[in-house]
Amino acid sequence: MADWVLTTTDEEIDAALERAKEFDSFPRILEAVYRPEPGLEFLMLKVSDGRRLLIPREELDELKNATAEQATDLFIVPTATGIWWPQLDDGLYLPDFLEY
């Protein structure tokens, strides 16, 4: 059994809460669907800021070696800021993707 204790100061908690407020301004994923149409495979994301993103498979490194079954098996992470492909053990974080 460990004999250590992790202590967080009030200042650290306040700073974390301030950073969390910034996080609220990030767009959220409302819907994510992968379409495995031969010759026209893409990921469709419906985003909370009104955008709909259609991302061709070839632009997604996460799907480089994925089968159609693996690519369609995805879910939106609880924070709605990304999607996860459990069979691939990989995901996409929307804020990073939008900066790209």
C-alpha positions in Angstrom: 0.0 0.0 0.0 1.3 3.5 -0.9 2.2 5.9 1.9 2.0 9.0 -0.2 -0.8 11.6 -0.5 -1.4 13.9 -3.4 -2.3 17.4 -2.3 -3.8 20.0 -4.5 -3.8 23.7 -3.5 -6.7 26.1 -3.8 -4.7 28.1 -6.3 -4.2 25.0 -8.5 -7.9 24.2 -8.3 -8.8 27.8 -9.2 -6.4 27.7 -12.2 -7.9 24.4 -13.4 -11.4 25.9 -13.2 -10.3 28.9 -15.2 -8.8 26.6 -17.9 -12.0 24.6 -18.0 -14.0 27.8 -18.8 -11.8 28.2 -22.0 -12.6 24.6 -22.9 -16.3 25.5 -23.0 -15.7 27.7 -26.1 -14.4 24.7 -28.1 -16.8 23.2 -30.7 -18.3 19.9 -29.8 -19.1 16.9 -32.0 -22.8 16.3 -32.2 -22.7 13.5 -34.7 -20.0 11.4 -36.3 -20.5 8.9 -39.1 -18.1 7.0 -41.2 -19.3 6.3 -44.8 -17.4 3.4 -46.3 -18.7 3.9 -49.9 -16.1 2.4 -52.3 -14.1 5.1 -54.0 -15.7 7.8 -51.8 -14.9 6.9 -48.1 -15.3 9.8 -45.7 -15.9 10.8 -42.1 -18.8 13.2 -41.5 -18.8 15.3 -38.4 -21.7 17.5 -37.4 -20.2 20.2 -35.1 -21.9 22.4 -32.5 -20.9 25.6 -34.2 -23.0 24.7 -37.2 -20.3 23.2 -39.4 -20.5 19.9 -41.1 -17.1 18.5 -41.9 -16.7 15.8 -44.6 -13.2 14.4 -44.3 -11.9 12.0 -46.9 -10.4 8.8 -45.6 -7.0 9.6 -47.1 -6.7 12.7 -44.8 -7.1 10.6 -41.7 -3.9 9.0 -40.5 -6.0 7.2 -37.9 -7.6 5.1 -40.6 -4.5 4.5 -42.7 -4.7 0.7 -42.3 -8.3 0.3 -41.1 -10.8 -2.0 -42.6 -14.3 -0.6 -43.4 -15.6 -2.4 -40.3 -13.0 -0.9 -38.0 -13.5 2.6 -39.5 -17.3 2.5 -39.0 -16.9 1.3 -35.3 -16.5 4.7 -33.7 -18.0 6.7 -30.9 -18.0 10.3 -29.7 -15.9 10.6 -26.5 -17.8 11.9 -23.4 -16.5 15.4 -23.7 -17.7 15.5 -27.3 -14.4 16.9 -28.4 -13.2 13.8 -30.2 -14.1 10.5 -31.6 -12.6 7.1 -30.8 -12.1 3.9 -32.8 -11.9 1.2 -30.2 -10.8 -1.5 -32.7 -7.9 0.7 -33.8 -7.1 2.0 -30.3 -6.9 5.5 -31.9 -8.9 8.6 -32.1 -9.3 12.2 -33.4 -9.3 15.2 -31.1 -11.4 17.9 -32.8 -9.6 21.1 -31.6 -6.3 19.7 -32.9 -7.8 18.6 -36.1 -9.4 22.1 -36.7 -6.0 23.8 -36.1 -4.5 21.6 -38.8 
